[in-house]
Amino acid sequence: MRVLVVEDEKRLADTLQWGLEADGYAVDVAGNGLDGLRLASEHPYQVIILDIMLPGMNGYRVCAELRKRGNHTPILMLTAKDGEYDEAEALDTGADDFLRKPFSYLVLTARLRALMRRGPIGSSAKVSVGDLTVDSSRRTCHRGSVAIPLTAKEFSVLECLARHAGQVLSKQDIIDQVWDMAFDGDPNIVEVYISTLRRKIDAPFGRNTITTVRGVGYRLED
């Protein structure tokens, strides 16, 4: 799951990034509204955490512009303001939820999971490919009734493949959706995770769900 945090308070932004990455999310951070709008327009995010009081362009305008462009990524707005009018304006501009500062990190992550279950228009938190089920909101994987334990990054790679079931994804496609912008490592790291996933979701069940398309990439199919 890839998350964009648009927050100009560096300490809060760093804390959110550290916590979310520890929970298995890939996190990009923007310190002002213009950078946030650019990143949200250029990259596929599963959810956006958006502060209201931002330099360059405030959160209301960022949210409204994204919706105007047809971007329906779930948005959780953060603000230090009080009052129902601020909350109403946030929701009226297209935000999906609203959280006032200071807030509990546990409440924030619960709100994020709820937004991810809802997802953008036309999406679902649960994806099934044959008898393989990937649940983004609970971050669980099952083969039939058998639960398959995965690390955070293994789950993210599998989720990426499941969301594009039947399509061939290159290593770079997977990196773009699973790792953050700061990733500058070897793209062959994807091969390591694909190999591990095959040992966990395929081999014990006599399946060949993840296939390699030579010279192109990988495909998840029933």
Buried (B, 14 or more C-beta within 10 A) or exposed (E): BBBBBBBBBEEBBEBBBEBBBEBBBBBBBBBBBBBBBEBBEEBEBBBBBBBBBBEBBBBBBBBBBBBEEEBBBBBBBBBEEEEEEBBEBBBEBBBBBBBBBEEEEEEBBEBBBBBBBBBBEEBEBEBBBEBBBBBBBEBBBBBEEEEBEBEBBBBBBBBBBBBBBEEBBBBEBBBBBBBBBEEEEEEEBBEEBBEBBBEBBBEEBEBEBBEEEEEEBBBBBE
